[in-house]
Amino acid sequence: MNKMTVPHNYLHTEGDLNLGEGRQRWNKGIQDPATLTALKADSDSFLHQALSTPCLDVLESADGIWINTVSGGSYIDFHGNNVHQLGYNNRFIIERVKTQLDTLAFSPRRYTNLPAISLAERLSALTGHALTRVLFAPGGTSAIAMALKLARIYTGKYKTLAMYDSFHGASMDSISLGGEFVFQQGLGPLMAGSVHVPPVDTYRGIWFNPDQRENGDLAYADYLEYVIEKEGDVGVLVAETIRSTTVHVPSQAYWQKVREICDKHAVLLVFDEISIGMGRTGAMFAYQHYGIVPDILVLGKGLGAGIIPMAAIVCKEELNVAAEVSLGHFTHEKSPLGSAAALAALDYMKDNNILAQAVQSEVFIAKRLHEMKERHDFIGDIRGKGLLWGLELVKDRVTREKDNQTADRTLYKCLELGLSLKVSDGNVLCLYPPLIISIEELDEALNILEQAMVLAHGAQQK
């Protein structure tokens, strides 16, 4: 059996295959016997795959913003797969789930339960009842699949439109929809009718005037419409409202124009907010920053409060047209435990003014990051909303040539200093702290980040 050849450009960063020199150096530096034993057992037991093998470390516990290792170390978690919005070991949420566990832990299909009904009603209310129909799934990928099925049934059109480099899950249908090569490589023909357009990048592009950055992404909307018209049979556009990996924040004019285009061509607009919903951007849902409403909203990750896998689609009333089709039909479709966790998360957010706290934190982190940029010429573009931020490391600010090696070194320096984060697209440092983080904790983490960047850049210059 032939082994697949991995393109060289996919080997340079943790954000891709975890097979670079930085990971090898990190692995060689691990000395704790218990950690080494567990990592070997992991490697011997699980199928190896990109993005998770080999593992970074072995966790034993977590609390608040911290994840703790078997060797006694700790990291401030600025990654958390975006399920850690309300912190680890949140006792308010855990106690609510425990209470539900003692009452009804599982609800068989063909039956409903009160927590699931309450959550469906609550999610609709949070959209101002613009979206009124809900369906749950055990994970975000499955929720995306339900949205695609519903779009085909409603529109009668089979083609999907999404962005290059986008990620909407790891199943065969979702990797066809998405545009990341690392998930598609070696798998042969994917789902027919998967069409892609360039992602919005209001700083670097070929279809707009860079001197008009605020609404410079409107040309991307024009190109999107051109593709819809040329392709025909496009039934659905699936996109992250704000892109989570590289944190590109489209203008309000862009999304309003896209909404008009979708209405004009009878294309359903689906917002994938699996990673960025549930308060991450300072609003409950990111689309609420843009003055429009999607046809379908997809939620996941933080919906289960980091305790129970939980996802959902929330859609407009007129899409309730699939009564004779099993859109989901999952064993854990109306999970009372997942619903209890989600309801507790929403109550906790309301009682503790988490959205307001995220907005306040946005002001602080934006100020700190731009102060860093003034001090260090290797920092390029800075983009963010709420507590979703991306920071580019560059060799030259004018050309924006990527400095992938400094980004890779920064990742491991951060880990050495006690901060866990993610690298995307080779040179973008992704900063996704828990929403419950205090300003003092945020300040501590950003101090670590700056120290790590300086050390990494200095080492790169030698």
C-alpha angles and dihedrals in degrees: 000000000000119000117230116252112234115217112245094236090063093060102067106078143045088232091069123035105340089230100110130116091261092061091047091052090047092051092050090053094059108105106160108113095214091050093048092049093051094045091052091048089050092050091048095048109040131061108255116243141165119274095025111041121110097029121226099227144329119267124212104172144349136207132176109324093344133093114195129208133218089247092060097258127129138206131198099232114231092160113042092154083267093280092104097073094128096036133258121292093015099183095201091059095038093053091051091051091048090054091051090047090059092051111035120351099170135025116201119225116270088042130083131204137208099248091054092049091047092051093049090051091046094052091050091050090052089060090052086253090290085123111043110166124074137187125182130216135181093245145011095255090057091048090054089052090053091050091052092049092048092049092053092049094046099043101030087223124117106197120101127205123206140145128277111253091020122137122211101158140309105261120107094259094045095047088051089053092045125064109222114124094205089068096042102043117118096005101103124212114013133193112323118244098033106148125183137197131188115279120247113270110167092187101049123030145121101224103059144051108263089209088068098055100153094068095012090120094070090093088062088058090050090052091047090056091047090056093047091052095045097044100045122195093058105152103172142026113203118191143148108253087222114013109246103198101052093014102230111175112205120213121257088243090057097055093041090053092047089051089054092048092051091049091048094052099035092246118150114235111220120187115204103209095159091123102027104037127091096061102311093128097041093266124080088246123020094226088067088075090064107054094238137098125225122223090234129019118200119205134180143126102052090034089080091047093235091292110079125028104246136161138165147185117220115192147169120281094246091063092068091106105113103082091132095048129075100230094174115351092174123170090235095036098132099027111185090200093051091046091049090051092049094047090049090050092052091048091049091050092051096044093048099040091238095166092055090047090053091052091050090048090051091061091050098046093045091053093047095047094049090048087054090051090054090054100043125047092198090073113092128175121001118202133174155127128207105331096336110101140162126193121192122215112208141179091217128016094209097053093027089221106181121250098206095163094056090047090052092048090047091056093056094041088054090051091050089052095046106265124116118202141146134248119216132186090008099284110035117104106210116213114194108156122178112273090236093063115127123230089248091053091045090052091051092051093048090050088056091048094052093046091050093049092050092049092045094048092047092052090048091054093055 
